[in-house]
Amino acid sequence: MALAAVKKNGLALQRLSPSLKDDKKIVLAAVKQNGNAIIHASEHLSNDKDVAIAAVKQNGLVLEFLTTKLRDDKDVVLAAVKQDLEAIDQDGIVLEYASARLKNDKAVVMAAVKQNGASLEYVSTEYKNDKAVVVAAVKENGNALHYASKKLKSDKKVVMIAVNKSGLSLMDASPELKDDIDVVMAAIRQNGNALEYVSDRLKKDKDVVMTAVKQNEDAIVFCPDLVSRAEALIFASPELQKNTKVLVATNREKMDSVKNSSNVSSQSSNIISLNTRKRCANGYRKHPSIIGKCKKKSKKVIFSGSQSESGVYKLKKSLKRCPKGYKSLKTKGEDGRKRCVKN
């Protein structure tokens, strides 16, 4: 009966007796259904390598809750970074929770960036300057160029791969490559709004401007002068062609207002750009995989502490009690904080 229950809902493990929480067959079934169930296993089994691997294969982010020893185990970490987070609708970068030693292991690093290019943020400085690693990262997520070394941001081959994947990654290219016609054309063909990051010289190039606006009419707000915008309107929608703000904007202040309104309309309410201070607006947090973007915070229980996964919360060090509707786990996290789970 207990086995059937955890196969249906892994988190049902928390309601079982201590003896059943120490039954490897039951615990394995639970974590295979929901990796987060490992926090409810006995101390013995929560430190078991087989259980840990089964848990991270279901949800790589469970790596955060494993012991220091397991987060330094190459087999466990490889299983975690190879897990497809999109398949379980989760956010986050698994490599963040691996040990410092494994963040400097090339096999682990390559597996991580191939699965999620944004993992490049958490690799050692050595690998941020490793061309093979960075190429693998930008092939998966062009915006990973943001975390590459200065040297590789000036490498035309690397940057071309990045902008072909995500035109907006041009923002992180070196000034020289923002003035390279091959790189610029590749970027604006992928996303016309990349015109914002093009050099001043190429923003005056008619072919560049027309290509950008043809790909995305919103790029018209990045045209450098009224003449360019008027010419670019040929490729814009009838509605935009009648937009008087576009037609008469002759100073930067007016142009910025058009740009801002365009950005708001073109962004999903769930994903917005960083503000001018490079911070996310209230109710948003930095997007885990889209550099320079903010993602709307999920509507989960408001908690007076930092939130973790699936109903597991870590209290601030200054707090001693879990809030109503939650109970404390017997063991504290490695950072010394009390952890709470839903009743």
Secondary structure by P-SEA (a helix, b strand, c coil): caaaaaaacccccccccccccccaaaaaaaaaacccccccccccccccaaaaaaaaaacccccccccccccccaaaaaaaaacccccccccccccccccccccccaaaaaaaaaacccccccccccccccaaaaaaaaaacccccccccccccccaaaaaaaaaacccccccccccccccaaaaaaaaaacccccccccccccccaaaaaaaaaaccccccccccaaaaaaacccccccccccccccccccaaaaaaaaaaaaaaaccccccccccccccccccccccccccbbbccccccccccccccccbbbccccccccccccccccccccccbbbbbcc
